[in-house]
Amino acid sequence: MTTNYTVTDKDLGYARPHKMGNRLWGVTFAMAIMAFPVALVLAFVRAATVADASGPADIEDAARLGHLIAAFGFIGFGAVFASISFAIARILGRFRKGGGEVQEAAGGKVHTLRMPVTAKVLIAFMAMGMMAIFGAVALHFVAAAAVGTWSLESIARWAEVLEAVRRLGVALYLFGIAIGLGAVITVVRFQTVRLGQLTR
């Protein structure tokens, strides 16, 4: 009968997803902090442009700024969601390493839980959400650059389609985060049972 954990003499330390979480959590959080103010400034500029619009050039500028606001705004959202996902990976890594160190110090065999299915699902949903959001962001920049070349109807149509793609990306990220929190519960339960065995 197979078990869902590995038995070793020493603590196994961080796995690769945990190391990625440790490295990238701060980077993605910093990206969000930088992206949101840019989107806010562009929104003020667009509002002023729309208020003072006096011709076709101003309308084109407003359309261009609309795509840029969405692009920078969702760079921020994508970065925040990535930061949360990486934070969950960091938490799981701390439980893995800390639990292993406690077991090793207690003089027993080190039982390390294999990656739960929920953690794998978190990674999959995070990847899909990231592709959807940042793919839409890239196409927003394309549409912004195409203002003046494409018709305003085409620019507006792209904005509607890309909004749907962005929303899909947000939904995928949020599902992944919810399932990732389930992985934390699984790890805490495993560590609690193992520590109980050691004390007995």
N, C-alpha and C positions, 0 to 999 in steps of 0.2 A: 504493500500500500504506500503510495507516494505521499509526502508531506508538502506543505506549502511554505516550508522554511528550510534554510541551510544551516547545518551544524558544523562549526569550526572551533579551533582552539583560541583564536584571536578575533578581535573586532575587525570587521571587513571595511569599516570606514564608509566614505560617501560613494555612491554609485554615480554614473555619468550624469543622469538628469539632476541629481542633487548639486553636483559641481557647477552645472550650467545655471541652476537657480541662484547659487551663491554669487556667480560672476555677473549675471545679467539682470538681477533684480534692480540694482541701483541705476544701471544704465537706462533701462526702460522707464523707470520712474522719472529720471532726469529728462528724458525725451518728452514725456507728458507735460512736465512743468514748463518746458520751452515751447511746446506746440500750442497749448491752449491760449497763452497771451497773444501769440501771432494771429490766431484765428479771431480773437476779440478785437484786435486793432484793425484787421481787415474788415470786420463787420462794421466798425465805426466809419471807416473810409467808404464802404459801400453805401451805408445809410446817407452819408453826406452827398455821395455821387447821385443817388436816386433823388434826393431832395432838390438838388440843383440841376437835374437833367434838363438839357435844352436842345438835344439833337441825337441823331443815331450813334454818334461816337460815345456819348454818355451811356446810352443803353447797352452798347457793347461792353463798355468798361464795367457796368453793373453785372452783366452776365459773366464776364471773366472773373470778377471778384467773388461772385456766388460760388463758382467752382473752387476757387482757391480757399474760401472760408471752409467749405465742406472738406477739402483735402487736409488742411492743417488741423481742423477740429477732430477729424477721425484718425489722424496720426496720433493725436493726444489720446483719444479713446482706445485705439489699438494698443498704444504703449501702456496705458493704465491696466487694461485687461491682461496684457502680457506680464506686467509687473506683479499683479495678483497671482497669476498662475506660477510664476517663478518663486514667489513668496511661499506658496503651498509646497513647491518642490524643496525649498529650504527647510521648511518645517518638517517634512517627511525625512529629509536627510539628517536633521538634528536628532530626531527620534531614533533613527537607525544607528547613528554613530554613538549617541549618548547611551542608548540601551545596550549596545554591544560593549561599551566601556564598563558599564555597571556590572554586566554579567561576567566580564573578564576579571574585574576586580574582586568579584565574589568567589572566584576560583572554580566556577562551573564552566561547562561548555557554552559557547556563544551561539544562541539561536537567532538567526537573522531572517526576518520575513522576506519571502520573494516578492517582487513587485506585484501589488494587487492589480486585479483587472481594472478597478476603478482608476488607478493611477495611469494605466495605459490608455484608458478612454479619455482622461484629462489631456494627455499629450496629443491624441488624435483630434479631439475637438478644438484644442488650442491651435493646432496646425491649420485646420480647416478655417477657423475663424480669422486667423492671421492672414491667410491667403485671400479670403473674401474682402476683408477690410482694406488691406494694403494694395490689393489688386484694384479695388474701386478708387483708392487714393491716386494710384498711378494714372488711371483713366481720367480722373478729374483734372490732373495736370495737363493731360493730352487735350481735353476739351477746352481748358482755359487757353492753351496755346493756339487752338484752332479758331478762336473767336475772330471774326473778320474774314475767315476763309469759309467756314461752314455757315449755313443759315442760322438765324436765331432760333427757329423752330427746332432744328437739329440739336443745337446746344441745350435747349430746354428739355428735349426728349432724353438726351444723355443724362441730364441731372435727375430726372425721374427714375430712370432705370438704375442708375448708380446708387440712388437712395435706397432702393429695394435691396441691392446687393450689400450695402453697408449694414442695413438692419439684419439681414441674414447672418452676417459676420458677427454682429453683437450677440444675436441669439445663440450662435454656436459657442462663442466664448463663455457666455453665462451658463449654458448647460455644462460645459467642461469644468468651470469653476465649482458648480454645485456638486458634480460628481467627484471632483478632486477633494472637496471637503469630506466626502464619504470615505475616501482613501485615508484621510487623517484619522477618522473614527476607527477604521479597521486596524491601523497601526497602533493606536493608543490601546485598543482592546487586546491586541497581541502582546504588547509590552506589559500590560497590567497582569495578564495571565502568567507570563514568563517570570515576572518579578515575584508573583505569588508562589510559583514553584520553587524559586531560589530560597525564599524565606522559610519555606516548609522543609 
